[in-house]
């Protein structure tokens, strides 16, 4: 079997790493032929008369491995359930980790029996069962093969594998033409995740079920239009949701069913066959097909199992990334739901998190939400790039070219700080006002105008508002600056913070940083002062007074402040 260039490179890299290291890892995107890579490695080892153990955690993966080894003319034996390898005769053993980790099987093998151990879906191998087998065959070379893992996966297996021999990600494979292009369409259904709990770093499936159930009819209606004519896999958080979804889609004209652990092996095989032939065009599953299932003609993926796990999400998308020119497949359509309006706060993964440049993700989200049709990942990236660069250029133009043209008008304003940088004018408005310092937390607030309208005079409405909230309007000459400060005011006014009037009372009495106190503490101190005929109560020194909330913090900032006045920092009690 002829290998693709990246597969050949991957195989060669493994043997190079094994010259100096005992263990190494191949990270290769789903759909790029990981099984082909380690089958070729196994073939070359057998040509050197070396024995190989291949480990996997699921029956489908074991069968897939044996089928691929047959293509490479490598004879293998199965170690699983009632199947036993013939020790001494069988040189390539494909084993279920659950079976071979049992003492009655493992101890039958001499510890030096295998030259190499290959672990499929290696991100699982940090478990005790895998470690037991790895440690038993402690002298064997070790190869882990996995799709692009997330940081948690890398952290978990970093003690097992010394190096990464080769890495080939999904984007590279799509760009090289080895995986299907991806298109996205946002489904305008906002699913609220605020009541969904997390377990082991991801959303709890039972809570997702309760959250999703009210939306299933609406989702089915959307899919009737948007998934029409596509071979579709739907991932659900529970079997119950999968069954309900399949029933709803059946009623709407789809040939659909749910595949789950409730099915026998024969029933699953029958479903796969019907799906392959087109008798079924939609199959729902509760994470059963995230690994070890290959149907290249799949051209639509719907994930109803909101997740924070990058490795899981990549596995889900991977079910639809294989090429299938014989069936007329042009791309993979991912129907993506708006998981809560505060999506980012819940870290729900979307295709754009995997394929769009991180600096452009916010822009891509806006584009995707406004698009009422599918858009390719490539087009989305290009549009996001264009908007990002336009914004950057406008910013530069506003600060330099435009501001330079307005220089004669603004150069005499005492609030304007200007300087030349590489012969170009940079402009910053420096604001120093008691109210500005109070709301922004800085004595010298800097503001850069980015648009022409921002340098227009303040409106009467802005002036009235700023005056009523305690700002000195003489220090705020520009419309854009006023708008910025009004926005800052609204962000701060509902916090546990005193009013500007209260702050000024305490400041005039000599108290320092009263704007950092709790609202209740400010009110209590003003009450004490008022009862004492507007004099500070006996024993309280305003310039040294620290309220309980700041004492408890015992922050370095306040310790340094006291040191600057030669006051021992132990005045602050934890």
PyMOL commands that set and color helices and strands:
alter all, ss='L'
color gray80, all
select helices_A, chain A and resi 5-20+34-47+59-71+97-100+103-106+122-124+128-136+151-157+170-175+205-213+216-226+239-251+265-277+310-318+325-327+343-346+351-355+358-370+377-405+407-410+434-440+452-455+460-468+473-475+479-493+500-508+514-516+519-531+548-553+556-564+569-571
alter helices_A, ss='H'
color red, helices_A
select strands_A, chain A and resi 23-28+52-56+77-79+92-96+116-120+141-146+163-168+182-190+198-199+202-203+232-235+256-259+282-285+300-303+332-338+375-376+416-421+424-431+445-447
alter strands_A, ss='S'
color yellow, strands_A
deselect
rebuild
show_as cartoon
